[in-house]
Amino acid sequence: MPLTQNDFAAIGLSLQLASLTTLLLLLLGTPLAWWLAHSRRRWSKRLVSALVALPLVLPPTVLGFYLLVLLGPHGWIGQLTQSLGLGTLTFSFSGLLIGAALCSLPFVVQPLQNAFEAIGRAPLEAAATLRASPLDSFFTVVVPLARPGFLTAATLSFAHTLGEFGVVLMIGGNIPGKTQVVAIQIYNHVEGMHYAQAHWLAGGMLLFSFLILLLLYAGRQNRQGWS
Amino acid sequence: MRRPVRPVLLVFALSSSLPSWAGSLQVAVAANFTAPFQALAPLFEQATGHQAVGAFAATGQLYAQIRHGAPFEVLLSADSSTPRRLIEEGEGVAASRFTYATGKLVLWSAQPDYLDGTPAALHAGKFRHLAIANPQTAPYGLAALQTLEQLGLREHLAERLVEGQSISQTQQFIASGNAELGFIALAQVYRDGRISSGSAWQVPANLHTPLHQDALLLNRGRDNPAAQAWLDFLQSPQAAEVIRAFGYDLAD
């Protein structure tokens, strides 16, 4: 196998980025999806739904450009992080994490929202009559019922982040071991005409992504339905 | 049944046949030469009636595209080795190759007082990110690495290097302040005889392999009179004046 040290570093980095992004999004996306599923404020719901879906339709260059400006030393996020003593987040793993989380947000929120809506209010109300606290009933009633939704969300977010390219290209700076993820490394190899390495990485990526999706759909079909 | 579409078709047929007296050509342009090309193209059109359409990227990217059948007719490279390689591989016309400009490397910062015309800030090392172009694909990126090597700073600063995919992205990393400083082409910041913004150190030419930038007529442009006209125009005194105004040297 003609893979270099940088290639292996890139693989490790991609897996790390995908795992952390998924974890972060499950933490942030769950309350958001819950709110979208149950809020009665129709207009704010529509507004938030549209915002959440934006990364699906925007080219990564738009997100990359805004992130570069906002995270930079003159942007307001950049000024905030600098005043907190963190420096700027462009060219850093944290910057990639923010970018990847934005890009994968709809892949987490939408399946969760569907799952929560399908469950409806009845099981929660039943739990409430048994004096379960809202938090208690969320973890003992909703989470088990919405398990397929959580699995879909986690799988899609993980797979999508592995494939993240555009935003990373714009704010990453191609640093081995820090921001040089597999997708970028493949691009480097293709640009440098190192086709053997490009083939190994691209083929590996293809197979891995296919397996993840296969697992996802196999799991879904066994349960015969979305959620 | 008579359809109202026909006159429209006729108009299309006419309009598409109109420009045939004046040709257009596709030029693959090394990113450092973006601004001069954009200044030269209208002059070329005025002089010859031909339209030169540029595609801008790092030389290595252009090379890969040409090897895979991109419809470019002329290459304006940022080095001389890429055109030579293309000739060896039968992609271009050997006799057409000439140096249209010799580039200069500059260490640049968007902050006005960051650099004082010396590499002092580079040695002091009070920065987080030093931007260079990807040395695998951009000749100016390679020249930047050679310069760091010559200054004995390559190892020391390796951790702080960030790479742009082309010299244009490198400039934009610096211009947006995300990297405090970086190596770019003088032509990107040189206007009216001086550095137009920020601060800089002009890298002495003896610190890196000379940036002789060669033009090459590619196979696809062989039979296009506009392509030959462009190469002639590029060697005219009018073009030379524009190229010099962007800080390039010309061999004469």
Interface residues (C-beta under 8 A of the other chain):
Chain A: L68 V69 L71 G72 P73 H74 G87 T88 T90 F91 L169 I171 G173 N174 I175 N188 V190 E191 G192 M193
Chain B: A58 G60 Q61 Y63 A64 R67 R128 H129 A131 N134 Q136 T137 L161 V162 E163 G164 Q165 Q172 F173 S176 G177 N178 A179
